[in-house]
């Protein structure tokens, strides 16, 4: 069976993805999470707990940029002498 625009439409209509959360439920979960984060007394945490807390929240704080290799040396460079 060839892959045509009609068969593509049929294949696209059969989704294996789960249903997305309703906006209302997502907002409620966000509010609960914010309240829990505000309720944590960071001063009472041990150093180990502080590191674990930081490790848990870092993916949500930092942007997910591509990794840049800083060890790569330039292959060409130009030197200009000014007198």
C-alpha positions as CSV (number, residue, x, y, z in Angstrom):
1,X,0.0,0.0,0.0
2,X,1.6,3.3,-1.1
3,X,1.8,6.2,1.4
4,X,-0.4,8.9,0.1
5,X,-1.9,12.0,1.6
6,X,-5.0,10.1,2.5
7,X,-3.2,7.2,4.2
8,X,-1.1,9.7,6.0
9,X,-4.2,11.4,7.3
10,X,-5.6,8.1,8.5
11,X,-2.3,7.2,10.2
12,X,-2.1,10.6,11.9
13,X,-5.6,10.3,13.3
14,X,-4.6,7.2,15.2
15,X,-2.6,8.6,18.1
16,X,-0.8,6.5,20.7
17,X,-0.1,9.5,22.8
18,X,-1.9,10.0,26.1
19,X,-4.4,12.8,26.6
20,X,-3.0,16.1,27.8
21,X,-3.9,17.3,31.2
22,X,-6.7,19.8,31.4
23,X,-5.6,23.4,31.9
24,X,-7.5,23.6,35.2
25,X,-5.7,20.5,36.6
26,X,-2.3,21.8,35.4
27,X,-2.9,25.1,37.2
28,X,-3.9,23.4,40.4
29,X,-0.8,21.2,40.3
30,X,1.3,24.3,39.7
31,X,-0.3,26.1,42.7
32,X,0.3,23.2,45.0
33,X,3.9,22.9,43.9
34,X,4.5,26.6,44.5
35,X,3.0,26.4,48.0
36,X,5.1,23.4,48.8
37,X,8.3,25.1,47.6
38,X,7.5,28.2,49.7
39,X,6.8,26.1,52.8
40,X,10.3,24.5,52.7
41,X,12.6,26.1,55.4
42,X,15.9,26.0,53.6
43,X,17.7,27.1,56.7
44,X,16.7,24.0,58.5
45,X,18.0,21.6,55.8
46,X,21.3,19.8,56.1
47,X,24.0,20.5,53.5
48,X,23.2,17.1,51.9
49,X,19.5,18.1,51.7
50,X,20.4,21.5,50.3
51,X,22.4,19.9,47.5
52,X,19.6,17.4,46.7
53,X,17.1,20.3,46.7
54,X,19.3,22.3,44.3
55,X,19.8,19.2,42.1
56,X,16.0,18.7,41.9
57,X,15.2,22.3,40.9
58,X,18.1,23.0,38.6
59,X,16.4,21.5,35.4
60,X,13.5,23.9,35.9
61,X,15.7,26.9,36.4
62,X,18.4,26.6,33.7
63,X,17.6,26.7,30.1
64,X,18.3,23.5,28.1
65,X,20.8,24.8,25.7
66,X,23.2,22.7,23.6
67,X,26.4,21.7,25.2
68,X,29.4,23.8,24.1
69,X,32.8,22.2,24.1
70,X,35.1,24.7,25.7
71,X,38.2,22.6,25.4
72,X,38.3,22.8,21.6
73,X,41.3,25.0,20.5
74,X,40.8,27.2,17.5
75,X,42.4,25.9,14.3
76,X,43.2,29.3,12.9
77,X,44.0,32.7,14.4
78,X,45.4,36.0,13.2
79,X,47.8,38.3,14.9
80,X,47.9,42.0,14.1
81,X,50.9,44.0,15.2
82,X,50.1,47.7,15.8
83,X,53.0,50.2,16.0
